[in-house]
Amino acid sequence: MNKILILTITLFGIVFSGCSTKQPMPNTTKMEDLSLKKDRDYIAVVSKKNELHIVDSKTQKLYKTCKLAGHYSTAGLIMSPDGNTAYVLQDAWGAVYGYDMNTCENTFSAKFSSKEKKIKARSVMSFNINNDGKELYTVSNPVKLHSDSYEVMDPIFSIYKTDAGVNASPIKSFKAPRQITMLSTAKDGTIFAIGANLYKIDPHAGKIEIAADLRHWKRENYSVPDMLALWPVGKNSNEFLIMYIAAKFKDASQNPDTADYVWGAVRTDLETNNIEISDFAPLETVMFTGMTHPNDSNLLYGVLTDLTKFDRKEQKVIKRVDLDHSYYCINFSTDGSKLYLGAALNKIAIYDPETLEKLNTIVLPEGDVGIGTMQVFRSK
């Protein structure tokens, strides 16, 4: 065989074996059996192919992929405190499923609807877990299906035991406010819920109260805040933070033509339960999620088509960089040294939070992650 023939065969072999600029993806069947390594950060996202991807933050590569049992929904995702279980909102917002991160086994499910009672129920992103991982909290919105009409019922706050297995039933339920979209758990076990107001919930006493007025806040010469609260991130900064846009009027005439438009944040410190409501910058760009630095809550980072770093006290932009495409969800490494951007397409971008320099892009397997939550967690 001459040298030219050998070279030709080699080149064809490279081309047809899949050599390309794409990141090679390991065999998913073998990947499901991989156990997480202790004391290491991982990144978790769910794709529209109903797959849960786990990225190793140290290698910055896909570590494993789990095939999920239920049907894809909005890819709402939270992690247990020890990082060993992922809870995913599935079935068209109709159920929460739990998956063992070491085996990919479906270990838990809680379905909100009941065929026997003719009730269909959905939850937005309103689910979370307590601090020892033994209880899951949800707010669902049920509708009674009559033969000729639908009856809108009261929203329900429910508590489930996470060791109850699949098709778990709540151990306690009580009426909740309408329009709840997210929950978060504070260090003392208090549940904070965001809706028309910020609510404080004692889950075992069944007690709910308004922690901060939002729709009817009393801020002089401010409009009603406009808020988007769909991504339950913030745990690595020990906060429950929801950004708002508002008009800040010059006087009581509330003339929108002369008003200043501002970004602000409702930030609950999950260590102390202290709640701050304050503006942090002029309205210059649109953002979907924001988060403060885990080591400096004065620094706030927001993302959509650009990534911006703010000084909250000075109410100014420190730096802004354009992005290659939209990213809906922001999150930090547990030590605050890396800033991750995810959701939309199948990429995770890594930035230096000090300089906003782009460090890397992780390409996930085929399958857009939509508006899904990107969680960064530490395996313990």
Secondary structure, 3 states (H helix, E strand, C coil): CCHHHHHHHHHHHHHHCCCCCCCCCCCHHHHCCCCCCCCEEEEEEECCCCEEEEEECCCCEEEEEEECCCCCCCCCEEECCCCCEEEEEECCCCEEEEEECCCCCEEEEEECCECCCCEEEECCECEEECCCCCEEEEEEEEEEECCCCEEECCCEEEEEECCCCCCCCCCEEEECCCCCCEEEECCCCCEEEECCCEEEEECCCCEEEEEECCCCCCCCCECCCEECCCCCCCHHHCEEEEEEEEEECCCCCCCCCCCEEEEEEEEEECCCCCEEEEEEEECCCCEEEEEEECCEEEEEEEEECEEEEEECCCCEEEEEEECCCCCCEEEECCCCCCEEEECCCCEEEEECCCCCCEEEEEECCCCCCCCCCCEEEEEC
